[in-house]
């Protein structure tokens, strides 16, 4: 989760569930800091003061005295990376966080961070459709022992196989800002999902969503694939992920499908909040 999700509400829900479950040592909590909404608009803020305030607020909302994985949500271009790293290192030494992480950080930012503090986790976007991290972030994390928590495993539902050309996105749905979900590009991605689904069914008796997640697990066996769920039934694919694996022919077939269906693919860049704080 993250403090920004629901402006704290998501953490409160997790905290309530954790209290009801009652077995804190069997749960791994990961949350994030570094986005500020106090002015009414969301912007990046990884100053020491902000991080120290956010950790206390998150601990209170989560009803716990430590957080297993604490991450900086986005790099703050108005604050030196070293400032955030020092604050996170102090929280780690104090026992308030068990592992230090960053999200959406470049190799350069991670390198600067690691000169000040240990870095255990990196959380970049990664899925069949969004692969930019393969160029640098992926090998950097692998060679430096940094575990990656890939977010967007099913590309904001696109790889679920449940969408069609008439699917609408209402209210503040982030997909309204994603070029992949706007025609005619949306049609290209849906065609790719259709072909991926047909491939998964014919070879493994699975669906596109299973293929998409299995692709990540087999491509990066030492890392973790994340996807969001709003309803319990959206976690139903999990049991279907075990007992089979993709081979090199599968990886090539998937690449061929994408090359045939998607021209000029888009990445996740649209999600980035403003790089600079108001007045800075």
N, C-alpha and C positions, 0 to 999 in steps of 0.2 A: 504494500500500500504506500501511501505518501500523505504528508500533511495537507498538500494542496487538493487532494481528492475530496470533493465535497466541502472544502475549506475546514477540514478536521473531522467531518462526519464519518468518513470511511474508517479512520482510526478508532473513533468511538464505537463503531459497530464491531470492529475486530476486538477491541477491549472488552466489550460486553460478552462476546462469544467466548473469549479466552477465560473470563471469570466463570462463566457457566460450565465450561469444560473442566476447569480446575487443575489441569495437569500441565503447568507452564513448562516444565522441563522436556516435554514431548512435542513442543511446538517451536518452530523457527519463525520468528517475526522479522520481516524486512520492511523498512520504511525509509522515506527520503526527506531531505531538507534542502533548503537553498532556493525555494521559490517564495516570494513575498506577495501578499495580496492586501496589505494593510491600507493601501491608497485606493482600493477599489478596482485596480487593474493588476494583473499578474506580471511580475517581472523577476529577474534573477537577482538573488542576494545571498552571497556566501561569505559575508563579513563574519568575523568572530562573534560579534554580538548577536547577530541573527541566528547563527547556528546554535549558540548556547541557549537562546530563548526557545528555539524550536525543539531541542532535545527535551527540555523540561515539559513543554506543552505536549509533546508526543508521548512521553512516559506517563503523563497524567491521563491522557485520552485512552491509551492502551492498557492502563491499569497494571503496569509492571514496573520493576525497578531497573530493568536493563533491556536493551534491544539487541537482537542477535546480529542483524546486518543493518548498518546505517549508511546511507548513501547520499552524496550530493547529487541533486536531481539533474541540473544542467550546469555547465561551466559558466562562471560569472566573469565577464570580460572587464568589469569595473573594479574587481578585487583580485589581487595577485593570488595565483593558485596556492602559493606557499602559506598564505593566511588561512585558507580553508583547511589545508593539510595539517597545519599545526593545531587548529581547533579540534579536528577529528582525532588526531593523535592523543591529545589531552583527554578526550572523552574515552578513548580506548584504554589509556593507562588508568583512568579512574574507574574502569569496570562498568561504565554506563552503556558501552557498546562492545560487542564481542568480535565483530569483524567490520573493517572499513571498506566502503565501496564508493564508486562513482557511477554516474549514468550519463550517457551521451558525451563522454569525454573523448577527445582526440588522443592520438599517441603522444603528441607533444605535451598536452595537458597532463596525461598520466605520468609521463617521464618527470615532469617538474614536481608533481605531487609526491612521487616516490622518493625524491631526494630529501623529503621532510618526514614522511610517515610511511608505514607499510600500507600496501594496497592489496586487499584480498579479493575484491569483487569488482567487476566491470559489467554494467548493464546497458548493452547497445541494442538497437533494433536489428532483427535478423529473421528472415523467413525465405521461402522459395522465391518470392517476388522482390525482396529487398536485401541485396547481398553486398552492398558497398564495403562493409567491414572486412570482407575477405582480402582486400588489398593490403591493409595495414594493421587494423585493430586486432583481427583474429590472430595473425602470427605473432604480434607483439605480446598479447596476453598468454598465448601458448608457451612462448619462450621464456616468459617471466613468472610463470606459475600463478597467474591471475585467473580465477574462475569467472566465466562469463554466464550471466543470467540473461538469456536472450528474450527480449520482450517483443510482442507482436507475432507470436508463432504462427497464427492463422490470419495474419494481416488484417486485423480489425474485422474479422468475420468473413472476409472475402474467400478464404480457403475452406470455409465450413461446408460449402456446397448447398447452402440454404437460400442463396440469393438468386434473383433473376433480374431481367431488364426492367421490371416494374417495381423493384424494391425502392422504397422511399425512406429518406432519413429526415427526421423531424427535430424541431427544437434546436438545442445546442449540440446535437450529435456531431462529433469531430469529423466524421466521414464527409460531411457537407463541404469541408475545406480540402479534402484529399482529391487530387486530380484523378486518381485511379477510380473514383466512384462517380465520375462525371462522364456522360456520353460525349463523344463516341468511345473514349478510352475504356469506360466501364464495360462496354461490349467485348472488347479485346480480352480483358481479364476474365470475364465470365466464360468466354470461349476456352481460355486456357484451363480454367477450373473444370469445365465440362470434359475436356480431354484428359486431364489428370485423373478425374473421377473414373472415366472409362478405363484408363490404364490400371488403376488400383483394383477395380472390380475384376477385370479380366485376368490379371496375374495373381492377385492375392485374396480376392474376395473381400476387399476393404473399400473404403470410400476416400474421397479427396482429402478430407480432414485427417484421416489416419496416415495417408501417404505424406502429407505436409509435415506432420509432427515427427513421423518416423525418419523422414529426410533429415531433419535437424538433429535428432538423436544419433543417427548413424554418421552424419557428417562431423559432428562434434561430440564424441562419446564422453568426454571429460567435463562437459558443461551442461547447462540446464535450460530447458525450453519453458517459457512462460506464456500463458494466454489467459485472458480475463473471462470470467463467467458471471452472468447476472442471475442465472437460474441453476439449480442443482443439475437439471438434465443436460446442461451444456458441458458437464464433466463426464458424461456417459462414454465418450470415446476412449477414456484412459485404459480400461481393461483390454481394448482391442489393439493396444500398442505393443503388447508383449508377445513373444514367441515367434517373431519373424524379423527380418532385417533386409535392407536394400543392398544390392550389389552394384558394381561399377556400371553394368548395363542399365540398371534402373536410373542411376544418376544421369547417364548420357541421354536416356529416353526423356527424362524430365526436362533437361536442358533443350532438347530438340523441340519439345512441345512449346516451351516458352518462346523459342526463336521463331517458330512458325506462327504464333498467335499474337504476340505483343511486340509492337514496333515502338521504339523510343520509350522504354519503361520509366516510370516515376519512382522515386524513393520516398522516405518518410520525412523529408526536410520541412514539409508544411507544418509539422507539429512544434517546431522550435519557437519558444517564447521570444519576445524582443531581447536583443543582445545587451541593451544598455538600460540602466535605471533612469526614471524621470529626473531630469535636472543634472545628470552626470555627464 
